[in-house]
Amino acid sequence: MNNVILNVDTGVDDAYAIILLEKYGIRPDFIVASSGNSNIEDTFRNTEGVIKILNSDVPVYKGAYRPLMRDAYYEFYHGKNGMGCYNFNHVTEEHKNGILKMYDALKKKKYTIISTCPLTSIALMLLMDENIEKNIDKIIVMGGAFHLNPYGDGNIDDAEFNIYYDPEAAKIVFNLSIEEYIIPLDVTMNPDFSIQNADIKKINDTGIVGDFIYKTLKYMVEKHNSFEMHDPIAAMAYFNKNAFKYINGNIYVDDKGVTKIYENKNSNKHVAYSLDKIEYKKNIYGKFFH
């Protein structure tokens, strides 16, 4: 595995993705927190907060605070602060630019970028230099709803939120010549992978991390009746991509964020439509629950 940059809009499932990567000893060189689930101040604070409860020293930087061409739009699915009932108070005074940080890092060596948020920050970085994509090994994206199975409907009309939030940014990223793995709602909305009320009592973690998972998960399940592990599933594609089945093809994004794939076996765009249930149980569920 190579160097990793993580781009998040930290709500509850982004937080669990960060925790999951830590459980596997995968520490990003740095994390860029962008707007999406909530405003940039919330997502930055939430990201820093998760890093602190993990007793980690991974740096966190600020990414884009709004889409490329549109006003910011918040669903507040994860609560008003983006983290349900949990409040992180401390925020670093110095806010360094995460878009410039990505650019500077990629000028020096190759990285894999894992994105569990709207693609604005990555698109802005790409627009700085047409040659910078040569140092991106691959991009893993949680996003899209491709109608490849019964679970691939959108969660905002026919679109998925991360793409709906900034479709212009998604068009830029999906039109790159590099390898990309897209983990859409077609996989993450499968009810076999959703967390239910009974699972809350089975949390493995103890201490401050266990308390965080318990409180945030309880909030989300009570609010929405279940909780989907969108972002941890996308993170899993980094360390176990073979657990997924993919369609290769050319990706189209319309102005409302609706995504389509036109099959092309020679394409290096891999859109997942299935995840092995045993691998999910072992790689994700078993890391959080007993």
C-alpha positions in Angstrom: 0.0 0.0 0.0 1.2 3.5 -0.8 0.9 6.9 0.7 -2.7 8.0 1.5 -4.5 11.3 1.6 -8.0 11.2 3.1 -10.6 13.8 2.1 -13.7 13.9 4.4 -16.7 16.0 5.4 -16.7 14.5 8.8 -20.2 13.3 9.9 -20.7 10.1 11.7 -19.8 7.6 8.9 -16.7 9.6 7.9 -15.6 9.4 11.6 -16.1 5.6 11.5 -14.0 5.4 8.3 -11.2 7.2 10.0 -11.5 4.9 13.0 -11.6 1.8 10.7 -8.4 2.8 8.9 -6.8 3.3 12.3 -7.9 -0.2 13.3 -6.0 -1.5 10.3 -2.9 0.6 11.1 -3.5 2.8 8.0 -2.7 6.4 8.9 -3.1 9.0 6.1 -0.2 11.4 5.7 -2.8 14.0 6.4 -6.6 14.6 6.2 -8.4 17.4 4.3 -11.8 18.3 5.8 -14.2 19.9 3.4 -17.8 21.1 3.6 -20.6 18.7 2.8 -22.4 17.0 5.7 -22.1 20.4 7.4 -20.2 23.6 7.1 -16.4 23.7 7.0 -16.0 24.8 10.7 -18.1 21.8 11.8 -16.4 19.2 9.6 -12.9 20.5 10.5 -13.7 20.4 14.2 -15.3 17.0 13.9 -12.2 15.6 12.0 -9.8 17.0 14.6 -12.0 15.7 17.4 -11.9 12.1 16.0 -8.1 12.3 15.5 -7.8 13.4 19.2 -9.9 10.6 20.7 -7.8 8.2 18.7 -4.7 9.7 20.2 -3.4 10.1 16.7 -1.1 12.8 15.3 -2.4 12.8 11.8 -2.6 16.5 10.6 -5.9 18.0 9.6 -6.3 20.8 7.0 -9.2 22.8 5.7 -10.5 22.1 2.2 -13.3 23.7 0.2 -16.0 25.5 2.1 -18.5 25.5 -0.8 -19.1 23.8 -4.2 -17.3 25.1 -7.3 -20.2 26.9 -8.8 -23.1 26.6 -6.4 -24.2 27.7 -2.9 -23.5 25.2 -0.1 -26.4 22.9 0.6 -26.7 21.0 3.9 -29.1 18.1 4.6 -28.0 17.9 8.3 -28.6 14.2 8.1 -26.0 13.8 10.8 -27.4 16.6 13.0 -26.8 20.3 13.1 -23.1 20.0 13.9 -22.6 17.1 11.6 -21.9 14.7 14.5 -25.3 13.9 16.0 -25.4 14.4 19.7 -21.6 14.5 20.1 -19.8 17.8 20.5 -16.1 18.4 20.0 -15.1 21.7 21.5 -11.5 22.3 20.7 -10.4 23.5 17.3 -6.8 24.4 16.3 -6.3 28.1 15.9 -4.2 27.8 12.8 -6.1 26.6 9.7 -3.8 25.6 6.9 -5.0 25.2 3.3 -5.6 21.6 2.6 -6.0 22.1 -1.2 -2.4 23.6 -1.4 -1.2 20.8 1.0 -2.5 18.1 -1.4 -0.9 19.9 -4.4 2.5 20.3 -2.6 2.4 16.6 -1.4 1.6 15.3 -4.9 4.5 17.3 -6.4 6.9 15.2 -4.3 5.5 11.7 -4.5 2.6 9.5 -5.5 -0.6 9.1 -3.4 -3.8 7.3 -3.2 -6.7 9.7 -2.4 -9.7 8.3 -0.5 -12.7 10.6 -0.7 -15.8 10.2 1.5 -17.2 13.6 0.7 -18.0 16.0 -2.2 -15.2 16.2 -4.7 -14.7 19.9 -4.6 -11.3 20.1 -2.9 -9.8 17.5 -5.2 -11.2 19.3 -8.3 -9.8 22.6 -7.1 -6.4 21.0 -6.6 -6.5 19.4 -10.1 -7.4 22.8 -11.7 -4.1 24.2 -10.3 -1.9 22.1 -12.6 -3.0 19.8 -15.5 0.0 17.6 -14.8 -0.6 16.9 -11.1 -2.8 13.9 -11.8 0.3 12.0 -12.9 1.2 11.6 -9.2 -2.2 10.3 -8.1 -1.9 6.5 -8.0 -5.7 6.1 -7.8 -8.8 7.7 -6.2 -11.4 5.9 -4.2 -14.7 7.7 -4.0 -17.8 7.1 -1.9 -20.4 8.6 -4.2 -23.0 8.1 -6.9 -26.1 6.1 -7.4 -26.0 4.1 -10.6 -29.2 2.0 -10.5 -27.2 -1.2 -11.0 -29.3 -3.1 -8.5 -32.4 -2.4 -6.3 -30.3 -0.3 -3.8 -28.9 2.1 -6.4 -31.5 4.8 -6.1 -30.4 8.2 -5.0 -30.8 9.7 -1.5 -31.6 13.1 -3.0 -34.0 12.4 -5.8 -32.1 10.2 -8.2 -28.7 11.5 -7.1 -26.4 10.6 -4.2 -25.5 13.5 -1.8 -21.7 13.7 -2.4 -22.2 14.1 -6.2 -25.4 16.2 -5.9 -23.5 18.7 -3.7 -21.0 19.5 -6.4 -21.7 17.8 -9.8 -19.2 20.1 -11.5 -16.4 18.8 -9.3 -17.5 15.2 -9.9 -17.3 15.7 -13.6 -13.7 16.9 -13.3 -12.6 14.0 -11.1 -14.4 11.3 -13.1 -12.9 12.6 -16.4 -9.4 12.0 -15.2 -7.2 9.4 -17.0 -6.2 7.7 -13.8 -7.6 4.6 -12.1 -10.7 5.2 -9.9 -12.8 3.0 -7.7 -16.3 4.3 -7.0 -18.3 2.9 -4.2 -21.9 4.0 -4.7 -25.2 3.6 -2.9 -25.7 0.5 -5.0 -23.4 -1.2 -2.5 -23.7 0.9 0.7 -27.5 0.9 0.9 -27.8 -2.9 0.8 -29.8 -3.6 4.0 -27.4 -6.5 4.8 -24.8 -3.9 5.7 -27.0 -1.5 7.8 -26.6 -1.2 11.5 -29.7 -1.7 13.6 -30.6 -0.9 17.2 -29.6 -4.4 18.4 -26.1 -3.8 17.2 -25.5 -0.9 19.5 -25.2 -3.2 22.5 -22.4 -5.2 20.7 -19.9 -2.4 20.3 -16.3 -3.7 20.7 -14.5 -0.4 21.6 -14.2 0.8 25.2 -13.1 4.1 26.7 -13.5 7.4 24.9 -13.7 5.8 21.4 -16.3 3.3 22.6 -18.3 6.1 24.2 -18.1 8.1 21.0 -19.3 5.2 18.8 -22.1 4.4 21.2 -23.5 7.9 21.5 -23.3 8.8 17.8 -24.6 5.4 16.6 -27.5 5.5 19.1 -28.4 9.0 17.8 -28.3 8.0 14.2 -30.3 4.8 14.6 -32.9 6.5 16.7 -33.2 9.3 14.2 -33.2 7.2 11.0 -34.2 3.7 12.2 -30.9 2.3 10.9 -27.4 3.4 10.0 -25.6 2.8 6.7 -21.8 2.4 6.8 -21.3 4.3 3.5 -17.8 5.7 4.3 -16.3 2.7 6.1 -17.3 0.6 3.1 -15.6 3.0 0.8 -12.5 2.9 3.0 -12.5 -0.9 2.8 -12.0 -0.7 -0.9 -8.5 0.6 -0.2 -7.3 -2.4 1.7 -9.6 -5.1 0.2 -10.8 -4.0 -3.2 -11.3 -7.6 -4.3 -14.2 -8.0 -1.9 -16.2 -5.9 -4.4 -17.6 -6.7 -7.9 -17.3 -3.8 -10.4 -18.5 -2.7 -13.7 -15.9 -0.8 -15.8 -17.1 2.1 -17.9 -17.3 5.7 -18.7 -19.1 7.8 -16.0 -21.6 10.5 -16.8 -22.8 13.1 -14.3 -25.6 15.5 -15.1 -26.2 18.9 -13.7 -28.4 17.5 -10.9 -25.7 15.1 -9.7 -27.3 12.0 -11.3 -24.7 9.4 -12.3 -24.7 6.9 -15.1 -22.1 4.4 -16.3 -21.7 3.3 -19.9 -20.0 -0.1 -19.8 -16.5 -0.1 -21.3 -14.3 -3.0 -20.3 -11.2 -1.0 -21.2 -12.0 1.8 -18.8 -10.1 2.3 -15.6 -13.2 3.6 -13.8 -14.5 0.8 -11.6 -18.0 1.2 -10.2 -18.9 -1.3 -7.5 -22.3 -3.0 -7.6 -21.8 -5.8 -5.0 -19.8 -6.5 -1.8 -19.1 -9.9 -0.4 -21.1 -10.3 2.8 -18.5 -12.4 4.6 -15.8 -10.0 3.8 -17.9 -7.1 5.1 -18.6 -9.0 8.3 -14.9 -9.7 8.8 -13.4 -6.4 7.6 -15.9 -3.9 9.0 -18.7 -5.3 11.2 -16.3 -7.4 13.2 -14.0 -4.4 13.8 -16.8 -2.5 15.5 -19.1 -5.2 16.9 -18.9 -8.6 18.5 
